[in-house]
Each structure stands twice: as structure tokens, then as C-alpha cells.
Amino acid sequence: MIAQPTLGELLVALRKKKGWTQEELVEACHVSVRTIQRIESGDVTPRNSTVQLLLDALDYDPSEWKELTQKEESNLSPYKLFNTMFALNLPENQLKKSFHDAWIAGIIYLVLFVIDSGVEIFVEINGSVFPEIPYVAIKVASLGTYFLFMRGMVSLAILFENRLLRIAAYLSLAMTTLYYGSDLALFFMDPYFDELAGVVGAFVILTNGATAIFYGAGLRRLQDGMGKAAKYAGTLEIILGACMVSLIFAPISLAIFPITMILEILILSKADDLSKSGLL
């Protein structure tokens, strides 16, 4: 199967080649006009049977379709996968689709963040070792949901042509990966390296703090399109980043972060609603 938006573009080209309107194609294949509109715009990936009905009606050579499908499958390179994962060069409708998954992932990430923080505090106070499998599972799940959440922010930045937010979002992904990676490394590290662990921890806090300041500045630039939530979230991110960079006030950032996450989830939820209503 050819992926969207290539499939939609192909159907539009074939229909126009025959000089048909969408309504005339409906009469020829008995597929609803709404379905055809959504396929052509790239909003949905239809079933093979639906595609075949459309291609038959448009007199498209089956051998050409097979060749095109094989070519498309062979082009699923790591580079193309990377582009899709990080919302690079995606059409507008694909960017908008990421908002729904992003705000849901944000809620899950926030819950995992609270659990993760509780685990870290428990280990620090009691000096005990937490079971390895649950510990690793929490870290990996946190990173995965944060990735989906931030992918939505990248999409929003692209749609609003907010270059600062886009760069800051990519940096935030990189720094968060570093944060969870270092957490896992330190968890399995021999206690003999406690001094090194302190240095690594300080470096991670500093880099994440600096990134949060830039990220906050990018969020504030969204306030014209996304309202006061973007302004408040951006301001809190800047304060959070400043606390982390100071190191002394870094613990305060743990209290600020959940509030910024809630505001950013609301921003993505609003973007999802606006895109579904055609206002974005």
C-alpha cells in the first residue's frame, strides 16, 4: 500500500486526467464523496478494497499500481522513518494529526513523572535499591510518552512558523533523552563512582535548565495564536529553567514542572480542537 499523502495525490492526478469531479468519481465507484475527499486530502488511509474500487473506476493499470507500490515499500528508508518520527517535511494535515496523540501522551507522561519522582525520593530517603525491571520500565515509558508529547509541540511550531520553539523542542527531546539515559546509567553504576554521578547529575540539570529557558521563550511566541496558556506556560518554563541553572533552587523546579505540563497539554488539546474544526 502506498502511504499518504502520496496516495491522495495520485488519485487527484488520475481524476483530473479524466476530467472528472469528485461527484463523477462517486458515480463510477460508489464510494462516498466524503471518503474520497478525505483520501485525496491525505486525512485517511483507506482499505485495499476501497483503493482498488477507485483505481478500477479511474482505469489505472494494475501493473503500474503494483510497480508503484513496490517502489514505495523499497523507499521506507531509515532516513524517511526519521523524518516522519521528528515531523520533518510532513504535509500540514499530517502535522495536525499529531496533536491528539500528543496531548494524551502528555497526560500519561505527567502521571509517570509523578511516579518517577516518588521512586527517586523513596530511594534517596531510604537508601534502598528499587527493583530493576519496574525502574527501567518507568524511565523508558516516560521517555516514549515525552517524545510523542514533544512531537506535537514541534508540529505546532512548524504550523506557526515558530523557529525558536521548534529548535528548543528538539533540544528538549535531546536533553530529556540525556536525563533518562544518565538516570539509568547511574542506577546500574557501582557506588564507587558516586562522585562522578554528582558531576553528571549537575551537568544534566544545567543543560536541561538552559534548554527550558529557550523553550519557554518559544512558547511565549505562541500566545497570539494559542492564548494566555502559551504565555503562562512560557513564563513558567523560563522560571523553571532559571531555577535549574542556579542548581541551588533546582528542587523548586519539581513543583513548577507539573504546572507547566498541564498548561502545555491544554495548548495541544486546543490545537487539536482547532484543527478538527478547520480553524487551524
N, C-alpha and C positions, 0 to 999 in steps of 0.2 A: 504494500500500500504506500502511495506517495503521501508524505506528510503535508500538513497545512503550513504556510499559506500557498504552497506550490500547486496543490490540487485545485484550490479555488481559482487561482489564476489561470490554470489550464482550462477549466470549464468555462470561464468567462471568454477566453480566447476562442474556444471552439464554438460557443453560442453566437458570438459576434461574427465569426467567419461565415456562419449560415444565415446571418442577418436576422436572428430570432430575438424576440424579447423574452424575458423570464416567463411570462404568461404563455407564450407559444411553446416553450420548452415543457411547461407543466402539461399542456395538452398532449404532447408527444410521449411523455414518460410516466404521467400520472403520479408524479412526486409533488407534494405541496409547494406552493410558491415560497412559503416561509422557510421550508427546509432548503430550497435552492438558494435563497438569499443568504442564509446562514453558512451554507457550504462555500458559496462564492466569496463571501467576506472573510472566510477562514475561521469563523467562530466555532464550528463543529467539525469533527472528523467523522464522516458517515460510514455506515457498514459497507462491506464489499458489494452486497447485493444492490444497494442504492446507487453506488458508483457505477455498477455495470448497467443499470437501467438508464442512467444519464448518458453514459458513453454510447450505448446502443442507439439511443434516440438522436445523438449528435453524429452518428455514422463514423465513430472513431475506430480506426483499425486495431483489432485486438493484439496483433503482433507488435504494433508500436507501443501500446499500453504496457505490454509485458516487458519490452525493452526499456521503457522509461522507468518502470517500477524497479527493475534490476539495477539500473544506473543509480536511482535514488538510494537504494539499500546499500550499494557499494560506497556511497558518499557519506555514510554515517561514521565519519572520522572522529578521532578524539578532539580535534580542533572544533568541529561542528558541535559536538556534545558540550565542550567547554563554553562555546558561545551561547548555547541555549541555557546552560546552568547559570551563567552570570549575566543573563539578559543583555547580551551584546548583539547589536544589529537585528533585533527582533521587530516584527511589524507591530504597529500600535495596538491592534486587537489582542495580540499575544501578551503584551506588557500589561494590559488591563486585566487579563485573566489571572495574573499572579496576585492581585490584591486580596482576593477571597482566601486563598491558601495562606497568604502572609499574615493576615490578622488572626486567623485561627492558630497558626503556628506561634504567633506572639503570645497568645493566652497560655498555650502549653509550655512555652519557654519560661514564662513568668512563674508558673507553678513549679517547674523544675528548678528554677533559680532559688526559690524559697526553700525547697527540699535540699538542694545542694548546699546552700548557706547553712542550713541547720546541721547537716552532716559535718561540714568543716568546723563549725563551732563545737559540736559534740566531741569530735576527735581532739580539738585543741584543748578543751577543758579537761576531758577525762584522760588524755594521753593514751587513748586506746587506738587500736587499728581497726578500721572499718572493713567489712568483708569485701574482697577484691571485685567480684562479679557485679554486685549492685553499684559499687563505686564507679567502675568503668562504664556501666550501662547509663548511669545518670549523666556522666560527662559527655558521652557520645550522643545521647539523645538531646542533651542541651545544645550541643554544637549543631546538630542536624536541624533542630527547630529554629535556632537563631539564624541559620543560613537561609531558610525559607522566608523567615520574617524580613531579613535584610534584603533579600532579593526583591521583595515588594517595594522596599524603600528605594532601591536602585531604579526600578521601573517608574516609580513616581518622580524621581529626579530626572529621568530621561524625558518623560512626558512634559514636565515643567521647564525643561532645558536648564536645570539647576546643576551646573557642573561641579560646584563645590560640594553639594550634598552627595553627588554620585561618587566622587573621589573619596570623600570621607566615609561613605558606606562601604566601599571596597576595602579601605584601610581598617575599618571597624571589623570586617569579616576576618581580615588577616590577623589583627591583634587579638580577636576573640579566639581564633584558632591557636594562636601562640599561648594564650592564657590557659585554655583547657589542655593543650599539649604539655605545657610546663607542669600543670597540676598533676597530670598522670605520671610524668617523668619523676617528679618529686615524691609521689606516693610510693613508687617502687624503688626509690633511691635508698641506698644504705644510710643510716643515721650519721655515719662518719662524715657525710657531705652536707651537714646541716648549715655550715657557714656559706657554702656555695648556694644552697637553697635560698638563703636570705637575700643574696645578691640577685639571683634570678627573679625572685619574687618582687623585689624593688624595681627591677628593670621592666617587668611586665606591668606593674602598676603605673609607672611613669609613662610608658608608651601608650597604654590604654587611656590614661588621663589626657595626654596631648591629643589623641585621636578624638576623644569625646568633645573637646573644645571646638575642633574644626567641624565635627558632625553637628554640634549644636548651632554653630553659625549657619550651616547649610539648612538646617530645619527652620530657622527663623526666616529664611528667604521664602519659605512656602506659605507664610501667613496670608498673603494676598489671595491665594487660591484655596487654601485649606483652613483658614480661620485662626482664631486665637489659640487653639490647641497646639498648632505648629509653633507659635510664638512662645508659649509657656514651656513646651517640651524642649525647644531650643535653648531657652534661658536656663532651664534646669540641667540640661546636658553640659552647658558651659560651667555652671557651678560645680556639678559633679566632677568634671574633668579637672577643675582647679583644685578641688579637694584631693583628688588622687595624685596630682603632680606635687602637691605640698608634702605628701607622704604622712605628715603629722595628722592631717584631717581626713586621711583616706577612709577610716571606718565610717565617716558620715555618709560617704558615697553609697554605702549599702542601704541606707534608709532612703536616699534620694532616687536610686535606680528604679525601684518598683513603680514610683510615681511617673517617672519619665516613660517607662514601658507602657503603662496604662494609657497615657496621652498619645503615644505613638501608635498603639493598637487602635485607638479611636480615629486617628488620622487615616490609617489604612482602611478601616471599616467605612469611613466616609467616602474615601476614594472608590471603594468597591461599589457603594450605593450610587455614586455619581456616574460611574462608568456604565452601570447597568441601566440607568435612566437616560443615558445618552448625553449627559451634561458635562462629561469629561472626555 
